[in-house]
C-alpha cells in the first residue's frame, strides 16, 4: 500500500520565495491583531518595506560568489541574496545548507554520485545478510558480512574526505562542507521532530520565534482536512488557555516574561477553533495525547494488538511491507518469531506466518482508517521551528545526538500507557516500537521536504533518511559528552537471543587502567541498567560501597609497594628526543644519580617503567619529603639533583625502571612520597562518572573527597 505518512512524490516542491512568505506571515499577524483585512495588511507591509520608497525598507544583502560554468574555470559573481536564490530557482540547481549550488543531475550527473549509490546498494545487501546470519546464530558469517558492510561504508566516506584534500583528484573545496551540513541538517530535523512530535517541545527561545511559528503553521494548514479529522475522530478543540499552556510548556525552558506571554495570549485569543486545532496538533503527538487521552489509548491499542486469526494469502500481504514496517512487525510478533526473521518461518511455521500476515493486514487497514489524521496534522508543510540553532535547544526526549544519529527515549509514552508503571513486557515493548515507528515516518516526510527544497531529483527524494536501527531497553547516560552505556535488544526489527552491550566513551573504555579494573568497571556500568530492567530500585549505598572497597584495596596495595594499580610508561633512547632533559629521559638520570647507588643502576634506555604520582608538588612538600627520608646520603643526593635540575619547586611524578621493581620492589622513599589519593582517583575516575549518573557528585580538582573517606 501507499505510505500515508508522506505526500505523493509529485506534490513535494520547492519554495525559495522567502520574501513572499515574509509578506504573507506578517500580514496575517497584523490582520489578526488589528482586525483589518488580510489584503489591506498585505499591501501595507509591501509598501512599508519597499526597498526604495518604504519607511522601513528591506535590504537585500550583497553576495559575492564563485561560479563555474566549465570544469576548471571559476569566476567571481556579484549579486544579492535574493538574486542568488532566484538563479538557483530559475536554473533548477541543487542548493545545499551551506548555500553552495550544484547542477541538477538532469543536466549533469556526477560520476561519484553513481559510485556512491552503487556502494549504498551493496552495503544494504550485505547488511541484510549480516542480520540473517546473526539471527541464525552464525557469528563467524555475521562477522564476515559486518566487515564487508564496513568496507562499503569506508569507501563512501573516503570520497568525502578526498573532496577535502587538495592532494587528491577528487578535491572540491565546497563538497565536504556540503555533505557534512546536509547530514547535520537531517539529524537536526530528526532531533527537532522527536522533541516536537513525542514531547510537544518546540524551540521557542524568544517570543518572536514563537509568534512566527504560530503564524507560519496557521498559514500553511489544510483546514478542510483538519475539520474532517476533528469530526471523524471526535478530537478535542483546545481552548485559548489550553493552547497557551502548550506554548508555555516550551517557553518555560527559556524565559518567564509576563509581557511576552501576554503577546502570545493576545494572538491565540484571536484564532478560530480550527486554527487553534491546527497549531496545537500539527506535528505534535504529545499534546494530541494530553488533550485526547481516550482517543490516543485506543489508537495505540489497535496498532499494537496481534491478530489471532490467519489469512489465505499471507505472501501477498507480507510482500507489501516496506523495511520500516517490517522492523515494527518484527518487534510486535517477537514472541512468535523467536529470534528469526519473518521469511524464515514461511515454510517451517506456515500458520504463524499467516497470523503475522493477518496482523500486517490489520495494520494496513488501520493506516487507511487514520489517514485523515496523518494528513491533517503529521504530513503538512510545517517543519519544526528554529532548526538552524538547534544545538542551543533544551531537550526533553533526545538523550544523545551525533553528526548522523539521534538517540531518544519513549519512556514517558510507555509509562503513560501503563499508568505510571515502568516495565518491559510484550505490550509495553510493542507500544514503544510503534511510537518510534510513527516518529520515524514523520521524520521521513520532513526530510523529503528538506530534500525537495534543496532541489533533489524526484527519484532520489527519500535517499536522505534517518533509519530506525537500534532498540535499547535501557540506557545509562553520564554527565560527560559521548559517554554512555546501553543494551541492544534488536536491530532493524531483528530481536537478538541475547542482548548486546555497548559502552561509549574513551574514559569508560580506557585501556590505561589495569585489566581487572576495566572488567569491574564494565560490570559496574551495567549493574544499574540490569536493575532497571528487573524493575528494581538502584541501591546507591551498595554502588558506593563497591567503589569504596576497591579504593581500600588500591590503597593497601600501594602502601605495600605493589604496582598492580600503577600504569606503565616507556623511556626511549636519548637520540629519540629533541630535548632529552625536557622529556621522560630525565628520569633515567634521576634514577641512576639518586637511587642507583642504593637500589642498583640501570643501563641506558630504552626500557619500561612504572609511573608513580608524587605528592611533592610544591617547594614545601619537596622539603618535607627530603627531610622524611631516613637514608641521609640518598636524601642529600635527592636534594642535590633536584636543585641542579630546577625541581625544588615541585615534581609531580617519577618513572621507576620496571627491572628494579620486579627484582627489588618499590623503594620505601618513593612509597612515603607517593600521591596515593591521586593514584586512587585516577584509577577510579570512571566509577565516579558512573556515580554522577545516579546523583552522587564527589569530584573536585583537589581530590578532597573520595568515597573511601566515608565508607
Residue pairs with C-beta under 8 A, 6 or more apart in sequence:
1 320
1 364
1 367
1 368
2 8
3 322
3 441
3 444
4 367
4 368
4 370
4 371
4 374
4 375
4 379
5 374
5 378
5 379
5 438
5 441
5 442
5 444
5 445
6 379
6 441
6 444
6 445
6 448
6 462
7 379
7 445
7 448
9 458
9 461
10 458
12 448
12 449
12 451
12 452
12 458
12 461
13 452
14 89
14 452
14 453
14 455
15 21
15 453
16 85
16 86
16 88
16 89
16 95
16 453
17 89
18 82
18 85
19 58
19 82
21 216
23 42
23 45
23 46
24 42
24 219
25 212
25 215
25 216
25 219
26 41
26 45
27 38
27 41
27 42
27 44
27 45
28 38
28 41
28 215
28 218
28 219
29 211
29 215
29 267
30 36
30 41
30 44
30 45
31 37
31 38
31 40
31 41
32 267
32 270
32 271
33 266
33 267
33 270
34 41
47 53
47 54
48 54
48 55
48 56
49 56
49 57
49 58
50 57
50 58
51 57
51 58
51 59
51 60
60 80
60 81
60 82
60 83
61 80
61 81
62 78
62 79
62 80
62 81
63 78
63 79
63 80
63 81
63 83
63 84
64 76
64 77
64 78
65 76
65 77
65 78
65 79
65 84
66 74
66 75
66 76
66 77
67 74
67 75
67 77
68 74
68 75
69 75
79 87
84 99
84 101
85 95
87 93
87 101
88 95
88 101
88 455
92 104
92 106
92 107
92 455
93 101
93 102
93 103
93 104
93 455
94 101
94 102
94 103
94 104
94 454
94 455
94 456
95 101
95 102
95 454
95 455
96 102
96 174
96 178
96 181
96 182
96 454
97 178
97 181
97 182
97 184
97 185
97 454
98 174
98 177
98 178
98 181
100 174
100 177
100 178
102 178
104 455
104 457
105 113
105 457
105 460
106 457
112 159
112 170
115 159
116 156
116 159
119 152
119 155
119 156
120 152
120 156
122 152
123 149
123 152
123 153
123 156
126 145
126 148
126 149
126 152
127 145
127 149
129 145
130 142
130 145
130 146
130 148
130 149
131 142
131 341
131 491
131 492
131 494
132 341
133 139
133 141
133 142
133 144
133 145
134 142
134 491
134 494
134 496
135 339
135 340
135 341
135 344
135 494
136 340
137 497
159 170
160 175
160 176
160 179
160 180
161 176
162 168
162 170
162 171
163 170
163 171
163 172
163 175
163 176
163 179
164 171
164 175
164 176
165 171
180 403
182 454
182 464
183 403
183 404
184 403
185 387
185 450
186 404
186 447
186 450
186 464
186 465
186 466
187 401
187 402
187 403
187 404
187 405
187 406
187 466
188 387
188 388
188 390
189 383
189 384
189 387
189 443
189 446
189 447
189 450
190 406
190 443
190 446
190 447
190 466
191 390
191 393
191 395
191 398
191 401
191 406
191 408
192 203
192 383
192 384
192 385
192 386
192 387
192 390
192 393
193 283
193 383
193 384
193 439
193 442
193 443
193 446
194 397
194 398
194 406
194 408
194 439
194 443
195 201
195 202
195 203
195 384
195 393
195 395
195 396
195 397
195 398
196 202
196 283
196 284
196 286
196 384
197 283
197 284
197 285
197 286
197 378
197 439
197 442
198 285
198 286
198 397
198 408
198 410
198 412
198 413
198 435
198 439
199 286
199 396
199 397
199 412
200 246
200 249
200 250
200 284
200 286
200 287
200 290
201 249
201 250
201 253
201 286
201 394
201 395
201 396
201 397
202 210
202 213
202 247
202 250
202 384
202 385
202 386
203 209
203 250
203 384
203 385
203 386
203 387
203 389
203 390
203 392
203 393
204 210
204 213
204 247
204 250
204 251
204 254
204 385
204 386
205 254
205 255
205 386
205 389
205 392
205 393
206 254
206 255
207 251
207 255
207 257
207 260
207 263
207 264
209 385
209 386
210 247
210 250
210 251
210 264
210 385
211 263
211 264
211 267
212 385
213 385
213 386
214 247
214 264
214 267
214 268
214 279
215 267
216 382
216 385
217 278
217 279
217 282
217 382
218 271
218 275
218 278
218 279
220 380
220 381
220 382
221 275
221 278
221 282
221 380
221 382
222 375
222 376
222 380
223 274
223 275
223 278
225 372
225 375
225 376
226 274
226 277
226 278
226 376
226 377
227 274
228 372
228 376
229 235
229 372
229 373
229 375
229 376
229 377
230 237
230 274
230 277
232 372
232 373
233 292
233 295
233 370
233 372
233 373
234 295
235 277
235 281
235 288
235 292
235 295
236 291
236 292
237 273
237 276
237 277
238 246
238 276
238 277
238 280
238 291
239 276
240 265
240 268
240 269
240 271
240 276
242 280
242 291
243 268
243 271
243 276
243 279
243 280
244 261
244 264
244 265
244 268
246 280
246 284
246 287
246 290
247 264
247 268
248 261
249 287
251 260
251 261
251 264
253 394
254 394
268 276
268 279
271 279
278 377
280 287
280 288
280 291
281 287
281 288
281 376
281 377
282 377
282 380
282 382
283 377
283 378
283 380
283 382
283 383
283 384
283 442
284 377
285 296
285 378
285 435
285 438
285 439
288 295
288 296
288 377
289 296
289 416
297 417
299 370
300 417
300 431
300 434
300 435
302 366
303 363
303 366
303 434
304 332
304 427
304 430
304 431
304 434
305 362
306 332
306 333
306 336
306 355
306 359
307 355
307 356
307 358
307 359
307 361
307 362
308 355
309 355
309 358
310 351
310 354
310 355
310 357
310 358
311 317
311 354
311 357
311 358
311 361
312 354
313 357
314 346
314 350
314 353
314 354
314 356
314 357
314 358
315 346
315 357
317 357
317 358
317 360
317 361
317 364
318 342
318 353
318 356
318 357
318 360
320 360
320 364
321 329
321 360
323 492
324 437
324 440
324 441
324 444
324 468
325 360
325 363
325 437
326 342
326 493
327 437
327 468
327 492
327 493
328 433
328 434
328 437
328 493
329 342
329 356
329 359
329 360
329 363
329 493
330 337
330 341
330 342
330 490
330 493
330 494
330 495
331 429
331 430
331 433
331 471
331 490
331 493
331 495
332 359
332 430
332 433
332 434
333 342
333 356
333 359
334 426
334 429
334 490
334 495
335 426
336 345
336 349
336 352
336 355
336 356
337 344
337 345
337 356
337 495
339 494
339 495
339 496
339 497
341 494
342 353
342 356
345 352
345 353
346 353
378 438
378 441
378 442
378 445
379 442
379 445
381 449
383 446
383 449
383 450
384 446
386 393
397 408
397 409
397 410
397 412
398 406
398 407
398 408
399 407
399 408
399 409
399 475
399 477
399 484
400 406
400 407
400 475
400 477
400 482
400 484
401 407
402 482
406 466
407 472
407 475
408 439
409 475
410 432
410 435
410 436
410 439
411 422
413 431
413 432
413 435
414 422
414 428
414 431
414 432
415 421
415 422
417 428
417 431
418 428
422 532
422 535
423 535
424 473
424 533
433 471
436 468
436 471
437 468
440 466
440 467
440 468
443 466
444 462
444 465
444 466
447 462
447 464
447 465
447 466
448 461
448 462
450 464
451 460
451 461
451 462
451 463
451 464
452 461
456 463
456 464
467 492
468 492
469 491
469 492
470 488
470 490
470 491
471 488
471 489
471 490
471 491
472 486
472 487
472 488
472 489
473 487
473 489
473 499
473 533
474 486
474 487
474 529
474 532
474 533
475 484
475 485
475 486
475 529
476 484
476 485
476 486
476 525
476 526
476 528
476 529
476 690
476 693
477 484
477 693
478 484
478 505
478 508
478 689
478 690
478 692
478 693
479 689
479 692
479 693
480 505
480 507
480 689
482 504
482 505
483 504
483 505
483 506
483 507
483 508
483 689
484 503
484 504
484 505
485 501
485 502
485 503
485 504
485 508
485 525
485 526
485 529
486 501
486 502
486 529
487 499
487 500
487 501
487 502
487 526
487 529
487 533
488 496
488 499
488 500
488 501
488 502
489 495
489 496
489 499
490 496
501 522
501 526
503 509
503 522
503 525
507 685
507 686
507 689
508 521
508 525
508 686
508 689
508 690
509 518
510 518
510 686
511 518
512 567
513 521
513 567
513 683
513 686
514 564
514 565
514 683
516 564
517 550
517 565
517 683
517 684
520 550
521 686
521 687
521 690
524 543
524 546
524 687
524 690
525 690
527 543
528 538
528 543
528 690
528 693
528 694
531 537
531 538
531 539
532 538
538 694
540 694
540 695
540 696
543 690
543 691
543 694
543 696
544 691
544 696
544 707
544 711
545 711
547 684
547 687
547 688
547 691
547 707
547 708
548 707
548 708
548 710
548 711
550 684
550 687
551 680
551 684
551 706
551 707
551 708
552 708
554 565
554 679
554 680
554 683
554 684
555 676
555 680
555 708
557 564
557 565
558 565
558 566
558 671
558 674
558 676
558 679
558 680
559 671
559 676
561 665
561 666
561 668
561 671
562 666
563 610
563 661
563 666
565 679
565 683
566 610
566 611
566 612
566 679
567 610
567 611
568 608
568 609
568 610
568 611
568 658
569 584
569 608
569 609
569 610
569 611
569 655
570 584
570 606
570 607
570 608
570 609
571 584
571 585
571 587
571 588
571 605
571 606
571 607
571 609
571 655
572 584
572 585
572 605
572 606
573 604
573 605
573 606
574 580
574 585
574 604
574 605
576 606
577 583
577 585
580 586
581 645
584 609
584 655
585 605
586 645
587 609
587 654
587 655
588 602
588 604
588 605
589 641
590 641
590 645
590 654
591 601
591 602
591 655
591 656
591 657
591 660
592 601
592 602
593 637
593 641
594 634
594 637
594 638
594 641
595 634
595 660
595 667
595 669
596 602
597 633
597 634
597 637
598 631
598 634
598 667
599 660
599 664
599 667
600 660
600 663
600 664
602 657
602 659
602 660
607 657
607 658
607 659
608 657
608 658
609 655
609 656
609 657
609 658
610 655
610 656
610 658
610 661
611 653
611 654
611 655
612 653
612 654
612 655
612 656
612 670
612 674
612 679
613 652
613 653
613 674
613 675
613 678
613 679
613 682
614 625
614 651
614 652
614 653
614 654
614 670
614 673
614 674
614 675
615 621
615 625
615 673
615 674
615 675
615 676
615 678
616 622
616 625
616 650
616 651
616 652
616 673
617 650
617 651
617 652
617 675
618 649
618 650
619 648
619 649
619 650
621 650
622 642
622 647
622 648
622 649
622 650
622 651
623 648
625 638
625 672
625 673
626 635
626 638
626 639
626 642
627 635
628 672
628 673
629 635
629 638
629 669
629 672
631 669
634 669
638 669
639 648
641 647
642 648
642 651
654 670
656 666
656 667
656 670
677 703
677 706
678 703
680 706
680 708
681 688
681 699
681 703
681 706
684 706
684 707
685 699
688 698
688 699
688 707
691 697
691 698
691 707
692 699
698 705
698 706
698 707
